[in-house]
Amino acid sequence: MDLVMYILRSVAYVIVEPSLMIMLVVLGLLFYLKNRKVVSMQKMIVGEQINSALELTLSQIVLGIFAGILASLMLSYLGVIFSENSGIEFLFMISMLLMFIRPRLVCFSYSGAILGIVSMIFAYFNIKTSNGTLLFTLDITMLMTFVGVIHIIEAILVMVDGSRGAIPVFSNRKGAIIGGYALSRYWVLPVAIFIAYSVASQGPGLGTDSIGTPDWWPLIKHNNIMTMISTMILSLFPLFGVLGYSSLTFTMKKKEKALSSGIFIFIYGIVLTLVAQLAQMGWIGEIIVIIFAPLAHEGMLLIQRKIEEKRSPLFSSGEDGLAILEVVPYSKAYEIGLRPGDKIVSVNDKQINQEADIYIILKESLNNLNMKIKDRKGSLKEFHLKQDNNKRLGVVLVPRVVDIEKVVSFENKNFSEVLKDVQHNKDNK
């Protein structure tokens, strides 16, 4: 059987096998409940939903499945193989546990480092099972190569889908109100990895079919791996994981931020995959790699924060007009060509000094609006809009000032509490 077909068959097994399918349904339900909260927040801020909860959930599952296929192909051709008592399945369990403790820790860099440390401790103290074999025989090179490849896959998902479901947010910088986006996405990741079993104990994989592999396979010619390939039975073992991404930007459009984050994650994934090969040097190399993975990940996040701090805010209202932070797809504003980053200079030849001016003009002349807009390049354009009485304009504007009693703090609150506070402010208007 060809290696590619064997991999596709293994990933399909993840989707159709009853116990794994139940896990997929549970994850889908959790994603849907979270996405309902995202849509509720969008409605409160924008006035209507930008995405549907079902759309957000389906993209997380469908794109995640395709990403899982790509990850499985990359891992298999690289030759990432784990022994039957490696405990690699605990990587996924630790990752999901960390997700519930703190969502940003869902990253495999942290769970991989934890599992690597545990494995080294068990190996150092020679902790064995009842039949005399080591409880953990986890190859750190393979572990961190796996984590590096998963980050490359995560980078692609972030670049393609990371901006979906973004929520407009506001902050105060140097006394001025600025607008931005809070991005948060999770994807299910079904992945099939090679497990090496001794001839006497064939594992619960997909059988013992002969697999056709290229002459150059595997790409990583690790001594331990070459030994396992020649002396043991290889079986693809299906597992479920979750990839997560969250970020905040006030200096880029949401798609630009997702692309920027994706590039950083991609570089990190490549570097970690290369650095992981140092673990072949022995204990010192393994310690270096285990420390490098989470520290480099934190460093990557720190660099992005520093870049964000040094850049000028993209969405801020000044004397030259009110900044548009969000435009609802297929709304009146979207249809006439308004886009995030544009500024409303005047409406019906009336100078706009504050956001309330627009609403006064809308009440006076709901049917015909002539708008002067300054785009991101500084060019002035005029738009004519025939406003429908029953439809919103479909834009979110960055206010110049905000009443202090309408401010909702995110500090020490979970998402549900913030939603309640926003709804309370809305009801008291």
C-alpha positions in Angstrom: 0.0 0.0 0.0 1.3 3.5 -0.8 2.3 5.6 2.2 0.0 8.5 1.2 -3.1 6.2 1.0 -2.1 4.6 4.3 -2.0 8.0 6.0 -5.3 9.1 4.5 -6.9 5.9 5.6 -5.6 6.4 9.1 -6.9 10.0 9.4 -10.3 8.8 8.1 -10.2 6.2 10.9 -10.0 9.1 13.4 -13.2 10.5 12.0 -15.3 7.3 11.7 -14.1 5.2 14.7 -16.9 5.5 17.3 -14.9 6.5 20.4 -12.8 9.0 18.5 -15.9 10.3 16.7 -17.6 11.0 20.1 -14.5 13.1 21.0 -14.9 15.0 17.8 -18.6 15.7 18.5 -17.7 16.8 22.1 -15.0 19.2 20.8 -17.4 20.5 18.1 -20.0 21.2 20.8 -17.5 23.0 23.0 -16.4 25.1 20.0 -20.0 25.9 19.1 -20.8 27.1 22.7 -17.7 29.3 22.7 -18.6 30.6 19.2 -22.1 31.5 20.4 -20.5 33.8 22.9 -18.3 35.3 20.2 -21.3 36.0 18.1 -23.2 37.5 21.0 -20.3 39.9 21.6 -20.2 40.8 17.9 -23.9 41.6 18.0 -23.5 43.9 21.1 -20.6 45.8 19.6 -21.5 45.9 15.9 -25.3 45.7 16.2 -25.5 42.5 14.1 -23.5 39.3 13.8 -20.5 39.3 11.4 -20.2 35.5 11.5 -22.6 32.7 12.5 -21.7 30.3 15.3 -22.2 27.4 12.9 -19.9 28.9 10.3 -17.2 29.5 12.9 -17.5 26.0 14.2 -17.5 24.2 10.9 -14.4 26.1 9.7 -12.6 25.0 12.9 -13.5 21.3 12.3 -13.2 21.1 8.5 -9.9 23.1 8.2 -8.6 21.2 11.2 -9.2 17.9 9.5 -7.3 19.0 6.3 -4.6 20.4 8.6 -4.4 17.0 10.3 -3.9 15.2 7.0 -1.1 17.6 6.1 0.5 17.2 9.5 0.3 13.4 9.2 1.9 13.5 5.8 4.8 15.7 6.9 5.4 13.7 10.1 5.4 10.4 8.2 7.7 11.5 5.4 10.1 13.1 7.9 10.2 9.7 9.7 8.8 10.8 13.1 8.3 7.5 14.9 7.6 6.8 18.5 8.1 3.5 20.4 5.0 1.7 21.8 5.7 2.8 25.4 6.8 6.4 24.5 3.7 7.9 26.2 3.2 10.3 23.3 -0.5 10.1 23.8 0.0 12.0 27.1 1.1 15.0 25.0 -2.4 15.5 23.8 -3.9 14.9 27.2 -1.6 17.4 28.9 -2.3 19.9 26.2 -6.1 19.7 26.7 -5.7 19.9 30.4 -3.6 23.0 30.1 -6.3 24.5 27.8 -8.8 24.4 30.6 -6.3 25.8 33.1 -5.2 28.7 30.8 -6.2 28.7 27.1 -2.9 30.1 25.9 -1.1 27.0 27.3 -2.8 24.7 24.9 0.3 25.1 22.7 2.3 21.8 22.4 5.5 23.7 23.3 4.5 23.7 26.9 2.9 20.2 27.1 5.9 18.9 25.1 8.4 20.4 27.5 6.4 19.0 30.5 6.3 15.5 28.9 10.0 15.7 28.0 11.0 16.6 31.5 8.9 13.7 32.9 10.4 11.3 30.4 13.9 12.3 31.3 13.2 11.9 35.0 11.8 8.4 34.5 14.8 7.5 32.4 17.3 8.9 34.9 15.8 7.0 37.8 15.2 3.9 35.6 11.5 3.6 36.5 10.2 0.4 34.9 6.9 -1.3 34.4 6.0 -4.7 36.0 7.5 -6.6 33.0 10.8 -4.9 33.3 10.7 -2.3 30.5 11.1 1.4 31.0 7.8 3.1 31.7 8.7 5.9 29.3 11.1 5.6 26.4 10.2 8.9 24.7 12.7 10.1 22.1 13.2 13.9 22.7 14.3 14.4 19.1 11.1 12.9 17.7 9.0 14.7 20.4 10.3 18.2 19.6 10.4 17.5 15.8 6.7 16.6 16.2 6.0 19.9 18.1 7.9 21.9 15.4 5.9 20.3 12.6 2.6 21.0 14.4 3.6 24.6 14.7 4.2 24.8 11.0 0.7 23.4 10.5 -0.7 25.9 13.1 0.9 28.8 11.3 -0.9 27.8 8.1 -4.3 27.6 10.0 -3.6 31.0 11.6 -2.8 32.7 8.3 -5.9 31.1 6.6 -8.5 31.3 9.4 -7.0 33.2 12.3 -8.9 36.4 11.6 -12.4 34.8 11.5 -14.6 35.6 14.4 -12.5 38.6 15.5 -14.1 41.0 18.0 -13.7 44.8 17.8 -12.3 46.2 21.0 -11.2 49.6 22.3 -8.3 50.8 24.5 -6.8 54.0 25.7 -3.3 54.9 24.6 -1.8 58.3 25.7 -5.2 59.7 26.4 -6.7 58.8 23.1 -9.3 56.1 22.3 -8.0 53.5 19.8 -9.7 50.6 18.2 -8.4 47.1 17.5 -9.3 43.4 17.3 -9.3 40.5 19.7 -8.5 37.3 17.8 -9.2 33.9 19.2 -9.5 30.6 17.3 -9.2 26.9 18.1 -9.0 24.0 15.6 -9.5 20.3 16.1 -6.4 18.3 14.8 -6.8 14.6 14.0 -3.3 13.3 13.4 -1.9 9.9 12.6 1.6 9.1 13.9 3.9 6.1 13.4 4.2 3.9 16.5 6.8 1.1 16.5 5.8 -2.2 18.1 7.8 -5.3 18.7 7.0 -8.3 16.6 5.5 -10.1 19.6 3.1 -7.2 20.4 1.5 -5.8 17.3 -0.3 -2.6 18.4 -3.9 -1.4 17.7 -3.0 0.2 14.4 -4.4 -0.5 11.0 -3.0 -3.9 10.3 0.3 -5.2 8.9 0.0 -4.2 5.3 3.2 -3.7 3.4 3.7 0.0 2.9 5.5 1.4 -0.2 8.0 4.1 0.8 10.4 6.1 -1.3 14.1 5.2 -1.4 15.0 8.4 0.5 12.6 7.7 3.3 12.8 8.8 6.1 14.2 12.3 5.8 15.4 12.3 9.4 17.9 9.4 9.6 18.1 9.1 13.3 20.0 6.0 14.5 17.2 4.9 16.8 14.6 5.4 14.1 16.5 3.4 11.5 16.8 0.6 14.1 13.1 0.6 14.7 12.3 0.6 11.0 14.4 -2.4 10.4 13.5 -4.5 13.5 10.0 -3.5 14.5 6.4 -3.3 13.1 5.3 0.2 12.2 1.6 1.1 12.6 -0.1 4.5 12.2 -1.9 5.4 15.5 -4.7 8.1 15.3 -4.9 10.8 17.9 -6.9 14.0 18.5 -5.4 17.3 19.4 -6.5 20.9 19.7 -4.6 23.9 18.3 -5.3 27.4 19.7 -4.5 30.9 18.7 -5.3 34.2 20.4 -3.9 37.7 19.9 -4.8 41.4 20.2 -3.9 44.2 17.8 -4.4 47.9 17.6 -2.0 48.5 14.8 -3.1 46.2 12.0 -6.1 45.0 10.3 -7.3 41.6 11.6 -6.2 39.7 8.5 -2.8 41.4 8.5 -2.4 40.5 12.2 -3.3 36.8 11.5 -0.8 36.8 8.6 1.9 38.4 10.7 1.3 36.0 13.6 1.3 33.0 11.2 4.7 34.0 9.8 6.2 34.2 13.3 4.7 30.8 14.2 6.0 29.3 10.9 9.5 30.5 11.6 9.3 29.2 15.1 8.2 25.8 13.9 11.0 25.6 11.4 13.6 26.6 13.9 12.3 24.2 16.6 12.3 21.3 14.1 16.0 22.1 13.4 17.0 22.6 17.0 15.2 19.4 18.0 18.0 17.5 16.2 20.4 18.6 18.9 18.8 16.1 21.2 20.7 13.4 19.4 23.8 14.6 21.3 22.6 13.0 24.5 21.4 14.4 27.9 22.9 17.9 27.3 21.2 18.2 23.9 17.9 17.0 25.3 18.0 19.5 28.1 18.8 22.3 25.7 15.9 21.4 23.4 13.4 21.0 26.2 14.3 24.4 27.6 14.4 26.0 24.2 10.9 25.0 23.1 8.8 27.0 25.7 11.4 29.8 26.1 11.6 30.4 22.4 7.8 30.3 22.2 7.6 33.0 24.9 10.3 35.0 23.1 8.3 34.8 19.9 5.2 36.2 21.7 7.3 38.9 23.4 8.8 40.1 20.0 5.2 40.4 18.6 4.1 42.4 21.6 7.1 44.7 21.3 6.4 45.3 17.6 2.8 46.0 18.5 3.9 48.6 21.1 6.3 50.4 18.7 3.8 50.7 15.8 1.3 53.6 15.6 -2.4 52.8 16.3 -4.2 52.1 13.0 -7.7 53.0 14.2 -8.0 56.3 16.0 -10.3 59.3 15.4 -8.9 62.8 15.1 -9.5 66.1 13.5 -9.4 64.5 10.1 -12.4 62.3 10.8 -13.9 59.3 12.6 -12.1 56.0 12.0 -14.1 53.0 10.8 -13.0 49.9 12.8 -15.4 47.3 11.3 -17.7 47.1 8.4 -20.4 44.4 8.4 -20.2 42.2 5.3 -23.0 42.9 2.7 -24.3 45.9 4.7 -25.1 49.2 3.1 -21.7 50.6 4.1 -19.9 47.5 2.7 -21.8 47.7 -0.6 -20.8 51.4 -1.3 -17.1 50.5 -0.6 -16.4 51.6 3.0 -13.7 49.5 4.6 -11.9 49.3 8.0 -9.3 52.0 8.3 -11.2 54.6 6.3 -12.3 57.8 8.1 -15.6 59.6 7.8 -14.8 63.3 7.2 -18.3 64.7 6.6 -21.9 63.6 6.1 -24.2 65.7 4.0 -21.5 68.4 3.9 -21.6 68.7 7.7 -18.3 68.5 9.5 -18.2 65.5 11.9 -16.6 66.4 15.2 -17.9 63.6 17.3 -19.6 60.2 16.7 -23.0 61.6 17.9 -23.0 64.0 14.9 -23.5 61.1 12.5 -26.5 59.8 14.4 -28.2 63.2 14.4 -27.7 63.6 10.7 -29.0 60.0 10.1 -32.2 61.0 12.0 -32.6 64.2 10.0 -32.1 62.5 6.6 -32.4 58.8 6.6 -32.9 58.3 2.9 -30.0 60.2 1.3 -26.5 60.5 2.7 -23.5 62.0 0.9 -20.3 61.0 2.7 -16.8 62.3 2.3 -14.4 59.5 3.2 -10.6 59.5 3.6 -9.1 56.1 2.8 -5.9 54.6 4.4 -3.8 56.2 1.7 -5.1 59.6 2.5 -7.2 60.0 -0.7 -10.6 61.8 -0.3 -13.6 60.0 -1.9 -17.3 60.8 -2.0 -20.0 58.1 -1.5 -23.7 58.5 -2.0 -25.8 56.2 0.2 -29.6 55.6 0.1 -30.2 54.5 3.6 -33.0 52.0 4.3 -35.1 53.0 7.4 -35.1 49.4 8.7 -31.4 48.7 8.2 -28.3 49.8 10.1 -25.4 51.5 8.3 -23.2 48.6 9.3 -20.1 50.2 10.7 -18.3 50.4 14.0 -16.7 53.8 14.6 -13.9 54.5 17.0 -15.2 57.1 19.5 -13.1 60.2 20.5 -14.3 59.9 24.1 -16.1 57.2 26.2 -18.2 57.8 29.2 -16.4 56.2 32.2 -19.6 54.6 33.4 -19.9 52.7 30.1 -16.4 51.2 30.3 -16.4 47.4 30.8 -13.2 46.1 32.3 -11.7 42.7 31.3 -9.5 42.5 34.3 -10.0 39.4 36.5 -13.2 38.5 34.6 -14.1 35.6 32.4 -15.9 36.0 29.1 -19.4 35.3 30.5 -19.0 38.1 33.1 -17.9 40.6 30.5 -20.9 39.7 28.4 -23.2 40.3 31.3 -21.6 43.7 32.0 -21.9 44.7 28.4 -25.6 43.7 28.3 -26.2 45.6 31.5 -24.8 48.8 30.0 -26.8 48.3 26.9 -30.0 47.9 28.8 -29.4 51.0 30.8 -28.9 53.3 27.8 
